């Protein structure tokens, strides 16, 4: 076993999407190393408010398609994040509502 075999990480689906990559591919590729999942959502392209981020479920990421992949990981924690929310309470409420609606 090499030292790389013991590396765990928290996958950030928002930044993966913003970079133009596919979170589904990364979830599959690293399922055995993912211990936390960050459900950070992106606003539609061209949105300048809130630095282009959105409450989880209010953005462009199709979270429903990722739920089965989340369940294939070792993750025990779901994290929702926003770098610059105009109203953090609204962000938290909307994100929690969406995560619960997904059955997570």
KOLMARKOL-505696 format. One line per field, with one value per atom (N, C-alpha, C): residue number from 1; residue in three letters; x, y negated, z. Coordinates in steps of 0.001 Angstrom, whole numbers, plus 500000, padded with zeros to 6 digits. Layout:
N
sevex: [NUM	...]
marpa: [ALA	...]
east: [X	...]
north: [Y	...]
up: [Z	...]
END
This chain:
104
sevex: [1	1	1	2	2	2	3	3	3	4	4	4	5	5	5	6	6	6	7	7	7	8	8	8	9	9	9	10	10	10	11	11	11	12	12	12	13	13	13	14	14	14	15	15	15	16	16	16	17	17	17	18	18	18	19	19	19	20	20	20	21	21	21	22	22	22	23	23	23	24	24	24	25	25	25	26	26	26	27	27	27	28	28	28	29	29	29	30	30	30	31	31	31	32	32	32	33	33	33	34	34	34	35	35	35	36	36	36	37	37	37	38	38	38	39	39	39	40	40	40	41	41	41	42	42	42	43	43	43	44	44	44	45	45	45	46	46	46	47	47	47	48	48	48	49	49	49	50	50	50	51	51	51	52	52	52	53	53	53	54	54	54	55	55	55	56	56	56	57	57	57	58	58	58	59	59	59	60	60	60	61	61	61	62	62	62	63	63	63	64	64	64	65	65	65	66	66	66	67	67	67	68	68	68	69	69	69	70	70	70	71	71	71	72	72	72	73	73	73	74	74	74	75	75	75	76	76	76	77	77	77	78	78	78	79	79	79	80	80	80	81	81	81	82	82	82	83	83	83	84	84	84	85	85	85	86	86	86	87	87	87	88	88	88	89	89	89	90	90	90	91	91	91	92	92	92	93	93	93	94	94	94	95	95	95	96	96	96	97	97	97	98	98	98	99	99	99	100	100	100	101	101	101	102	102	102	103	103	103	104	104	104]
marpa: [UNK	UNK	UNK	UNK	UNK	UNK	UNK	UNK	UNK	UNK	UNK	UNK	UNK	UNK	UNK	UNK	UNK	UNK	UNK	UNK	UNK	UNK	UNK	UNK	UNK	UNK	UNK	UNK	UNK	UNK	UNK	UNK	UNK	UNK	UNK	UNK	UNK	UNK	UNK	UNK	UNK	UNK	UNK	UNK	UNK	UNK	UNK	UNK	UNK	UNK	UNK	UNK	UNK	UNK	UNK	UNK	UNK	UNK	UNK	UNK	UNK	UNK	UNK	UNK	UNK	UNK	UNK	UNK	UNK	UNK	UNK	UNK	UNK	UNK	UNK	UNK	UNK	UNK	UNK	UNK	UNK	UNK	UNK	UNK	UNK	UNK	UNK	UNK	UNK	UNK	UNK	UNK	UNK	UNK	UNK	UNK	UNK	UNK	UNK	UNK	UNK	UNK	UNK	UNK	UNK	UNK	UNK	UNK	UNK	UNK	UNK	UNK	UNK	UNK	UNK	UNK	UNK	UNK	UNK	UNK	UNK	UNK	UNK	UNK	UNK	UNK	UNK	UNK	UNK	UNK	UNK	UNK	UNK	UNK	UNK	UNK	UNK	UNK	UNK	UNK	UNK	UNK	UNK	UNK	UNK	UNK	UNK	UNK	UNK	UNK	UNK	UNK	UNK	UNK	UNK	UNK	UNK	UNK	UNK	UNK	UNK	UNK	UNK	UNK	UNK	UNK	UNK	UNK	UNK	UNK	UNK	UNK	UNK	UNK	UNK	UNK	UNK	UNK	UNK	UNK	UNK	UNK	UNK	UNK	UNK	UNK	UNK	UNK	UNK	UNK	UNK	UNK	UNK	UNK	UNK	UNK	UNK	UNK	UNK	UNK	UNK	UNK	UNK	UNK	UNK	UNK	UNK	UNK	UNK	UNK	UNK	UNK	UNK	UNK	UNK	UNK	UNK	UNK	UNK	UNK	UNK	UNK	UNK	UNK	UNK	UNK	UNK	UNK	UNK	UNK	UNK	UNK	UNK	UNK	UNK	UNK	UNK	UNK	UNK	UNK	UNK	UNK	UNK	UNK	UNK	UNK	UNK	UNK	UNK	UNK	UNK	UNK	UNK	UNK	UNK	UNK	UNK	UNK	UNK	UNK	UNK	UNK	UNK	UNK	UNK	UNK	UNK	UNK	UNK	UNK	UNK	UNK	UNK	UNK	UNK	UNK	UNK	UNK	UNK	UNK	UNK	UNK	UNK	UNK	UNK	UNK	UNK	UNK	UNK	UNK	UNK	UNK	UNK	UNK	UNK	UNK	UNK	UNK	UNK	UNK	UNK	UNK	UNK	UNK	UNK	UNK	UNK	UNK	UNK	UNK	UNK	UNK]
east: [500844	500000	500891	500618	501376	500661	501365	500754	499566	499545	498422	497151	497270	496092	495311	495886	495219	494705	494681	494229	492710	492046	490602	490335	489155	488864	487382	487105	485755	485604	484715	484510	483637	483992	483255	482630	481372	480682	480521	480418	480278	481513	482675	483907	484248	483915	484139	483301	482048	481165	481668	482047	482536	483789	484591	485811	485515	484254	483887	484036	484284	484422	483081	483033	481809	481867	481054	481063	480727	479858	479497	480733	481557	482775	483715	483836	484725	484158	482839	482212	482455	482351	482600	484079	484932	486382	486941	486443	487008	486051	485027	483993	484572	485627	486198	487066	487265	488077	487291	486066	485257	484611	484929	484372	483382	483316	482347	482034	480805	480353	479883	480436	480051	479063	477846	476783	476706	477683	477755	477152	476166	475434	475832	475778	476112	474850	474862	473803	474010	472999	473175	474344	475005	476141	475769	476683	476449	475853	475468	474920	476065	476002	477080	476789	475509	475187	475669	476037	476526	477681	478477	479652	479311	478058	477659	477289	477131	476726	475254	474653	473235	473025	471883	471532	471438	471791	471733	470305	470168	468858	468286	468811	468336	469210	470267	471193	471009	472084	472023	472398	472909	473365	472163	472116	471027	471389	471093	471485	470821	469610	468878	469644	470321	471064	472321	472787	473992	473711	472481	472156	472573	472269	472726	474256	474952	476422	476930	476248	476621	476584	475575	475386	476435	477176	478244	479577	479623	480866	480917	482014	482171	481709	481129	480758	479700	479967	479003	478502	479055	478682	478367	477288	476929	477138	477836	478123	477504	476867	476403	477155	477566	478415	478056	478316	478125	479196	479955	481063	480628	479476	479094	477570	476853	475395	474932	473942	473364	472582	471998	471208	471535	472411	472876	471751	470786	469667	468824	468545	467798	468584	469882	470737	470647	470802	470779	469421	468349	466990	466707	466980	466722	467574	468821	469721	469268	468945	468495	467194	466270	465010	465271	466185	466462	467148	468099	468801	467828	466932	465918	464981	464583	463693	464342	465661	466399	466522	466121	466206	467574	468340	469690	469706]
north: [501171	500000	498763	497852	496606	495558	494496	493448	492825	492832	492284	493077	494330	495168	494777	493917	493533	492094	491489	490106	490072	489312	489121	487688	487437	486045	485730	484417	483868	483338	483949	483543	482289	481337	480080	480037	480423	480533	479184	478112	476783	476343	476481	476066	477001	478260	479175	478729	478379	477910	476601	475668	474366	474534	475525	475779	476447	476830	477456	478963	479544	480998	481600	482908	483645	484231	483698	484248	485735	486214	487642	488498	488085	488843	488873	487752	487681	488469	488430	489225	490713	491149	492559	492901	492032	492285	492397	491554	491491	491949	492697	493105	493708	494493	495158	494242	492999	492051	490849	490688	489518	489739	488837	488958	487833	486834	485746	485200	484727	484213	482780	481902	480493	480221	479866	479573	478060	477538	476103	475907	475029	474878	473608	473676	472544	471892	470573	469835	469995	469689	469782	468926	469380	468662	467208	466317	464900	464188	464936	464334	463738	462441	461768	461672	461670	461536	462759	462529	463567	464370	463694	464294	465505	465591	466692	467977	467925	469102	469007	470101	470135	471070	470946	471910	473289	474311	475682	475986	476343	476634	475475	474279	473116	472817	473579	473329	474291	474500	475291	476754	477130	478507	479412	480516	481493	482472	482092	482881	484241	484331	485598	486716	486387	487431	487875	487052	487405	488225	488172	488866	490334	491123	492522	492636	491694	491710	491334	490405	490051	491294	492107	493293	494369	494260	495212	494804	493621	493145	493562	493224	493468	492257	491268	490015	490217	489621	489588	488172	487212	485811	485157	484383	483535	482099	481323	479939	479065	477987	477010	475717	475063	473885	472857	471609	470489	469483	469014	468114	466692	466265	464873	464698	465314	465191	463790	463275	461975	462104	463274	463531	464949	465088	466417	467265	466638	467405	468029	467255	467768	468902	468687	469724	471017	470904	472097	472786	472011	472581	473287	472618	473192	474446	474405	475546	476747	476521	477614	478210	477362	477857	478769	478362	479151	480469	480428	481655	482636	482166	483031	483606	482783	483234	484350	484348	485395	486684	486620	487793	487994	486926	487018	486553]
up: [500000	500000	500000	499091	499057	499903	500235	501056	500343	499015	498257	498444	498882	499090	500345	501170	502413	502364	501197	501071	500929	501811	501773	501346	500813	500497	500477	500535	500438	499016	498270	496883	496841	496016	495881	494489	494413	493124	492432	493195	492614	491861	492492	491822	490666	490781	489660	488468	488719	487652	487072	487931	487453	486600	486897	486120	484780	484559	483294	483294	484446	484553	484982	485061	485359	486772	487703	489060	489098	488211	488199	487942	487005	486700	487901	488596	489757	490934	491102	492167	491941	490702	490380	490558	490049	490067	491482	492388	493735	494822	494481	495444	496721	496585	497760	498622	498201	498962	499469	498989	499345	500709	501658	503008	503330	502464	502616	501223	501069	499776	499956	499146	499184	498054	498434	497472	497271	496593	496298	494913	494783	493524	492791	491479	490614	490067	490030	489359	487850	487047	485594	485113	484056	483475	483222	483535	483336	484536	485568	486784	487585	487823	488552	490048	490425	491841	492607	493828	494733	494115	493302	492650	491790	491350	490474	491188	492511	493280	493613	494021	494368	495548	496187	497233	496584	497333	496812	496373	495096	494525	493731	493920	493175	491964	491793	490701	489544	488801	487570	487748	488898	489096	489353	488635	488772	489882	491113	492274	492303	491810	491847	491145	490053	489336	490089	491032	491782	493037	493538	494793	494779	493732	493738	493803	493186	493224	494614	495283	496657	497533	497334	498181	497923	496840	496523	497153	497753	498372	499843	500493	501924	502744	502081	502746	503815	504951	506048	506287	505556	505747	504410	504400	503274	503744	502952	503284	502203	502606	501633	501906	500839	500987	499939	500256	499334	499700	498740	499046	499367	498852	499041	499013	499955	499925	500334	499625	499986	501287	501515	502716	503179	504151	504555	505138	505779	506340	505226	504195	503053	502396	502201	501609	502424	503735	504589	504537	504642	504620	503291	502180	500845	500623	501019	500828	501645	502903	503766	503231	502795	502226	501031	500177	498970	499318	500210	500612	501239	502075	502676	501613	500647	499572	498746	498672	497953	498781	500037	500910	501518	501591	502164	503611]
END
